Amino acid sequence: MKIAVLGESPEDEAAIKILVDGVLGYETQLVDLPPLRTRGWTVINLLPAIIKKLHYQTDAEALVVVWDSDDSPVHQSSHDEASGEGARCRLCQTRSVINLEKSRLRAVPGRSVIKTAVGLAVPAIEAWYRCGLDPHVSEATWIRKLQYGEAGIYTRKSLKNDVYGNDRPSSPIKTLYANQSASRLVRDLTLLEQLFPNGFGPFARDLRSWLS
């Protein structure tokens, strides 16, 4: 399968592809995204153009999107119910943009509508990278921090320090540790789904739906 991967950085995108291949059980082929002038959550504004580009001008069969949640609300299973979308939930917002844009795509002979999978790393993808190494890192812990402002809980900066050795890693260092982390995680994705059920869980389910 040919896929495009959109994340917070090119280094994260390489690691996300490893996770995608681990969930699917086979190696996918990467299709380049259109050049991006910005990164991070603001790229959601470019998502309609990215979907159009992939659908009409490439042979990509699927698009994978993974954002950091930062301090935005964590996705909840109740958001998946009819009219239950979270107004500030980044996963819900992304799904809404994708579904609207896919509904507008014209049929292309010989091509199916592009498949999609959306994940939300809580509070950042470095939390996924720490899964199984630090028992305190989980969605539940971060939700408590957002709700009660608990002191002493990790921060996005401390997660970067724990993963890369500093909070502003160079691209080669970030690539090295991101890929190492993803390669470790795909040996057994069960714990990642258990500790990040509302961000990685929907992502894994989206990917597995491609296999049916």
N, C-alpha and C positions, 0 to 999 in steps of 0.2 A: 504494500500500500504506500502511496505517495502522500506525505503529510507536510503541512506548514506548522511551525510552532511559534507562538507569540508569548513572550514572557517579559519580565522586568529588565532583562539584559540579555545580550547574546550568550554570555556564560551560563546563565540560568536556562536558556533555551536548549543548550546542549545537554544539560542534566535532565531537563524535562523529557527530552526525547528518549533518554535511557529509561526513565520511569514509564513512559508510554510503551516502549518495546517490552518492558517487563510485564506490564499488565496484559498486553495483547498476546505475548508469548512468541513473538517473531519480530524480526528487524524490519523497520519501516525505512522508506527512502525519503530524504528531506528535500522539500521544495523551498527555494528562497522566498522570503517575504519581500514586498516592495521596500525600497529604502525608507527608513524612518528617521525623521529629524528630531524626535523626542522619544523619551522612554517613560515607563511607569504608567500609573493609572490614567493619565491624560490621553494615552493612546486609544482609550475607548472611543474617543471622538473620531479616530481614523478607522475604526473597525469596519464601518460600512464600505469604505473605499477598498480596504484590504480584502474583504469578502468578494466584492465585485471583481477585483483584479485576479484573485485566485480562480474564481469561477469562469470568467470569460477569457483569460489570457494565460492560464497555466493548465497543467494536467493534474493538479493537486486533487486528491480525493477527500481530504479531510483537513480541518483546521483545529489546532489545539491552543487553548488560551489559559494561561495561569497568571493571576495577579497576586500581589501581597494584599492582605486586608488592612495593614497598618492599624489605625485606630478606629476604623469603620466597624459597624456591627457585624458579628459573626453570623454566617448563614445558619438557619435552623431548618429542621425537617418540616416545620409548619409552613415555611415559605413555599414548599412544593405543592401545597393544597391550592385548590381553585381560589383565585383572588387573594392568595396569602402572601404574595411577593413582598419582600422587605424593601421599603422605599430607599433606604441607604445601603442596602446589602449589595456589595459589588458583584457577587455571583448572580443575583437576581437581575441586576441592571444589565450585566453582560448578556445573559440569556435573552432578555427582552430585545436588546439591540440586534442580536444574531437572528432571532426568530423573525423580527420585522424585516430585516434585510433579505433573509432567505425567501420570504414570501414575495419579495419584489423581483427576484431573479427570473430572467427569461430562460426557457428550456434551451439547452445546447445539444444538438444531435450527438448521440454517442456518449453523453455525460450525464451522470446522476447528480442530484443536488448535493452539494458538499456536506460531508458529515462534520459534526463539531463535538468538542468535549471541553468543558469549562471547569477549572479548578480554582480554589481560593486558599492560598497559603497563609495560615494564621499564626502570628501576625505578619510573618515574612517567610520566604522559602527557606531561610536558614533554620527555622524551627523544624521543618521537615528533615533537613540535613542532620539535625541533632537527635532525631527520633532514635530511640534505642540506646543512646549514649548518655543522655541526661533525663532521669525519670521525672523531673519537674516540668519538662517541656511538653505541653499538650494544649489542645483547644480549651479544655475545661479550665486549666490554670489561667489562660489568657482571658477567658470570659470573666472569671472572678476578679482579675485585675481591672478590667473595664468597668465592672459593676461596683466594686467596693474600693478601688484604688489601693489594693494591698501593697504594702511596701516590701522591698526585698525580692520581688519577683523579677525575673529577667526582663530586659528591654530589647528592642530591635538592635540597638548598638551592642549590647552585651552578647547577643546571639552571633553577630558578625565576628566579634572578638573570639568567641569560643570556636567558631568554624574555621576562620582564616588566620587567626593570630592577631588581627587588628581590625578596626572598623572601616578602613579604607583600603582594601586589598587591591593590588595591581591586577590587571586582567589575567595574566598567566597564573597567578596564585589563586584567584577566584575560580578559574577554569579547572585547575588541578583539584582543588578541594570539593568543588561542586560535583565534578564527575566521579571522584572517589566516593562521595557520600551517596550519590544516586546508584552507583554500582553495588554498594553495600546494601542499600535498601531493597533492591529488586531481588535479592536472594530470598527474602520473605517479606512480602508487603502487608502481611496480616496486622502487624503492630502499627504501621502507618495508618491503616484504615481504622484501627481501634482508637488511637489517640487523636486522630484528626478526622472524625466521622463526618463532619459537615462541610469540610473543605476539600479533603482528598477523597472522601467517600463518594460524593456525587461525580467527581472527576473519573474515578475508577469505573463507576457504573456507566457513565457515558461511553467510555472506551469499550467496555465489555459489550455494550449494545451493538457495537459495530460488528461483532462476531456472530450475531444471530441472523 
